[in-house]
């Protein structure tokens, strides 16, 4: 069934009126020439007028946006629930991964979420405590806005505690899915972004909960083994001996978290960027259907109308009315 994307408005009437006036002026001019050159073949002018009227009509039709409707179609929206937990402890300001660990992580995460169009993503921030910055959403622009505004001074200074974000993410997943089983939790993922300097005591308990539920943890370590000094508002942070503290990437704890929950560990440093591997690992996980929409399906045909009109214009340009070779009747 032929449908129109745009209504017929006063603009179309104005263009039609302009075309009619221009055509009448052109006909009047032509007959003045014919009186001077009576031997001119009059059929050609009417052919060209019909040609111009036809391709002008095609332009009007293209403006109206013709489309061919083919009925309705059910679309299943399948995706995963992904919570991104970002470490905002002071050590994320270390510049061993330029421009800093946090800035680099934010930049890479913004690229990551753009590659996950049908997945719902939520954002958690943490240091000693964890807070839900953004609930699960399909709106990637919202998540990017929250990510771009992350700073370490959003949270009070303190040591890093991995239990806090993992417990919060687990509670949110259980609240969203009251009947969570090992089967449907396969599409539930937590991405932990940190330099791995964890000071929590009871990681084993929360890992057991993740293992029983079948929720995977993917760890994204940001930093280098060489490390760097921790900048603060009053210079560089110092250890308990009064020396400038050096923060290094701790891959051991991040690897352990990932392996025990069926996930993987990936690294971002000054020399390597394993974000594409993280994206590939996420995309290989089967999603879960969370919505079903019925939409009208149509195919836009205006481009074919435009091509036909341009073809007729080319023909119009090539076919000329030549009156120079005719002499007026004496």
Secondary structure, 3 states (H helix, E strand, C coil): CEEECCCCCHHHHHHHHHHHHHHHHHHHHHHHHHHHCCCCCCHHHHHHHHHHHHHHHHHHHHHCCEEEEEEEEEEEEEECEEEEEEECCHHHHCCCCCCCHHHHHHHHHHHHHHCCCCCEEEEEEECCCEEEEEEEECCHHHHHHHHHCCCHHHCCCCCCCHHHHHHHHHHHHHHHCCCCCCCHHHHEEEEEEECCCCCCCCHHHHHHHHHHHCCEEEEEEECCCCCEECEECCEECECCCCCECEECCCHHHHHHHHHHCCCCEEEECCCCECHHHHHHHHHCCCCEEEEEEEEEEEEECHHHHHHHHHHHHHHHHHCCCCCCCCCCCC
